[in-house]
Amino acid sequence: MNPKPWPVIHSRPGPSNKIFSLRVDTTKSPLSGKEHDFYVIESPDWVNIIPITSDNQVVMVKQFRHGIKEVTLEIPGGVVEKGDTVEESAARELLEETGYRAEELSLLGIIHPNPAIIDNRCYTYLARNLKKINGGNFDETEDIETEIFPVKQIPKLIKDGVITNSLVVAAFWWYFI
């Protein structure tokens, strides 16, 4: 027996800010017929970029993450801005966070970051034929340092817990398969 969709009886908006909104869906269990409230984070789609240099190095970014109050090692990425295609957002985020422009962007894969509570997708792009254009153009809430690592070192950085962002781990999974 396959799980069945839970019909939405009604939805009501919750708090909202510029990054995400909260929505409360009252649904009906197809098994028991009982109503339950589920809280859904409505968020724009996200994009991650794996930038690979001509000598097989990955351009990565270090930045402070407020949720865990630590500096993390990640790949460039961000929100798909309204009015932009996903690929345009990937190109923009790469340039803003690293100062590199890619001549070639190719989609590696798409995931749902947390389908239990978030309604968006995260797209992973591979960026090749990089050219350093500038030092980056960070948002006022970003403080980013760029570091370059050999591609072959990435699995060890993940295994050793240096790279811990699940979206970055998933992005490299797409790359390595």
Secondary structure, 3 states (H helix, E strand, C coil): CCCCCCCEEEEEEEEECCCCEEEEEEEECCCCCCEEEEEEEECCCEEEEEEECCCCEEEEEEEEECCCCEEEEECCEEECCCCCCHHHHHHHHHHHHHCEEEEEEEEEEEECCCCCCECCCEEEEEEEEEEECCCCCCCCCCCEEEEEEEHHHHHHHHHCCCCCCHHHHHHHHHHHC
